């Protein structure tokens, strides 16, 4: 074969292989878990999303996509009706029999980690990057993410030389009633500590507390997230249903901070560095 013919054959082979790889990548995505959906969008995959769960609220454009319901209560029919090539979610996604049905229908189910640590973020981004064909971008995203968190930790250490870490609790509720407190091993616990707080809750996971137990903790700062209400309406519902909290140091000094509950679902997401910066500013108001 002449050199020019070999060159043409080589180029044709490269083009064919590239097209074959592109075709092998899933093109129709369904995502369950707010943080994962945000990472898919950050990696340039939003146009491939054909459905998301109810916790996937960011970016705003995701709200226009068909909903598959809550990530823990999926139905095979709802997911399969969207004809996805892949369903991505964390180990929080379920129930398992539904996932088995979806796999049985030939849809790839990718389970990622919801752990609140940087190693899980890196692994998740690597996995999403491979599925999207954007591995280099995934590596860069993680490097930037880690750098932002490291810079914040350096700032917090300086702040703590002038002010003690505040005692904080994070409550997650629904219309103010029966809030759960974020304990060890939760995304909420990670978030509080990364922002420079002492989490006063020493329980494991999320746990319902009595009003009396919550009042006894007497936090310097109260962070609250409500799954159905927001703003002043969420705060007033929380205080009405749990009146003892009104006597806490946090309430008396008006150090009551609202948190978007979708930040706590699907692992650590791309909005967390900005959220942590805002929380640390609220935690250390006089140490600047």
N, C-alpha and C positions, 0 to 999 in steps of 0.2 A: 504494500500500500504506500503510495506517495506521501511525503511529509504533510502536504496540504490536506490530503484526504484523511490522514490520521488525526490532524488537528481538528478538522470538521467533526469527525466521529467523536473525539474527546469532548469537544464543546457540547455536542448533542447529548452525549451521555451525562454530562454535568447538569444540563438543563433538565433532562428527563428525571435524574435523581432528585433534583431540587423540587420539581413539580410533584414527584411521588411522595417526598417527605411532607410537602405542604398539604397534599391531599390526605395524608395519614393523620394529620393533626385534627383534633375535634373542632368542628366549625359551629355547631349549635350547642351552646352551654346553658345549663341551669345551675344556679348557685344558691346554696342555703347557708346562711351565716353572714351577718353584716360585715364583719372585718374581711372575710374572704372575698365577698363581692366588691368591696372597695379596692382590694389588692388587684383583682382581675381588671377593674377599670384603670387603675394606676399603671398596669402593665400594657395598656392599650387594647385590652380584650373586650371592652364594653360593647362593641358592635356585634360580638359573637353571642352575647347574652340574649336568650329568648324567654327567660323567666327567672324570677328570684323569690325568696321567701319574704315573710313580713318584716323580718329584722333588717333587711337590706334597704336602707333608706338614704344612703349616700353613695355617690353623688345624687343630687335631686332627680336627675334624669332616670334613675332606676325605678322610681315610683310609677313611671308610665308603662313598665313591663308587666306582663301577666304574672299574677301571684300564685305560688304553689302552696300558700298557707304557712303555718309556723314550722320551723325547722325540725322540731321534735315530733310533729304530728302530721307528717306528709302522707299523701295518698298516691298509690302507684298510678291511678287513672289521671290524676291532675298533672303529674310529672310527664307521663308518657304522651299525653295529649299535645305536648309541645314539641314532640319528635326530637328530643335532644340526642346528641352524640355522647355527651358526658354530663354527669351530675357531680358537682363538687360540694363538699361540706366537711364538717369536722365530726369527731366521734360523738358530738352532741346530736347529730342528725339521726332521724329515725321515724318510726320504729323499725327494728331490724327486719321483720318479715316483709315490710314494704320495700326496703332496700334490696332484699333478695328477689322480690318480684321484678323490680326495675332491672337488676342485673340479668335476670332470666329472659327479659325482653330484648337483651342485646345492648343495653346502654352501659357504658363504662361508668362505674361509681368510684370516685376518688375521695378517700377519707384523709383529711389533713388534721393537724393538731390544733386544739384549742388551748393548750397550755400557755400560761402567762410567763413566758421567758423568751429571751432573744434567740436561743437556739431553735425554738419552735418556729419563730418568725422566719429565720434563715432557711430552714428546711421547707416550710410552706412556700416561700418565694421561689426556691429552686424547683419545686414540683410544679408550681403554676407556670414558671418560666419555660420549663420543658414542654408542657402541654400547649403553651401559646407560641412556642418557637422564639421566645424572647429571653433567653437565658442570660445574655450579657446585661440587658436592662434590669433583670431581676437581681443580679449581683450588685449593680450600681445602686439600685433602690435600697438594698439592705445596708450597703456601706454608708449611704447618706443617713439612713435611719439610725444606725448605731452611733454615728458621729453626733447627731443631734442629741441623743440621749446622754452620751458621754459629756457633752458640753453642759447640759443641764445639771448633771450630777456634780460637776465641778463648781457650778454656780451655787448649788444648794449647800455644798460643804462650806463655802465662804459665808453664806447667810447664817449657817448654824454656829459660826464662831461668834455671832452677835445676838442670836435669838435661839432659844430652845425649840426643838421640834414640837409642834402642837399635837395634842391628843385629838384624834379625829375618828369618826365612825362614818361608814357609808351605808345608807339604807336604800334598798330597792323595793318598791311597792307597786301596788295597782290601785289607783284612785285613792291613795293615802292609807288604805286599810292593810293590816297585817304585814308590815314591812319585814323584809329579811335583811339581816346584817351581813356584810361581806367579811368573812373570816379568812383564815389561812388557806393558801392554795388557790384563791380566786383571782380573777382579773381585777376585781375591785381592790383587793389587798395589795396586789402588785402596783396598781395605779397610785394608791395613797402613799406607799413607801417611796416610789420613784419620784413623787412630787415633794418628798421631804417630811411626811407626816409620820406620827406613831399611830398605828392602827390599834385602837383600844379593844377591839374584838379579838379574843384569843381562841375562838371556836374554829373548827375545820369547816370549810365550804360556806355556803349561804345557809343561814339558820333563822327561823322565826324566834323573836324574843318577846317577852312580855313587856308591857309599857313600863312596869316598875323596874325591870332589868335594864331597859334602855335609859331610863332616867338616872339610874345609879351610876352609869358610865360617865355621865356629865361631861360631854366632849367640849373641847375648846372650839372646834369647828364641826358642823354637821354637813355632810355631803349627801344629797338625796337624788334618786332617779325614780321616775314614775313611768310605768309602761303605757298608761292611758291618758295622763294629764301632763301639762307642762306649765312652766312659769309660775306666776302667783297662785294660779288655781291649784297646781300640784302641791305647793307649799302649804296653802291653807287647808287642803284636804288632809295632809299629813299631820298637821298640828291639831286639827279638829278630832281626828280619829285617835291620836296619841297625845292627849293634852299635857301629860307630864313633861314632854319634850320642851314645852314653852318655858319651863323653869330652868332649863339647862343653860350653862354658860354660853353656849353657841347661840341660843335664841336671845338671851339677854344682851349680847353684844352684836346681834344681827350678823353673825358669821354663818350664814346658811347658804350653801352653794348648790346650785342645780347641776346635774350631770346628765348628758344624753345617754339613755339606757342602751342604745345600740352600740356604744363603745365597749360594752361588757360582753358582747356576743360574738362567737366565731373566732376567738383568739385576739391577739393584739393587732390593731389595724393601723393604717397610715395616718389617721388624724391624731393619734395619741401624743406625739411630741408636742404639738400645739396645745392640746388639752392639759398636758402635764405642766407646761410653761404657765398657763393661766391659773392652774391650781396652786402652783408654788408661789405665785404672786399673791394669791389670796391667803395662803398659809403664813407668809412672812411679810405682812403689810408694812411693818416698821423697820425692817432690816435692810432697806435699800440705801 
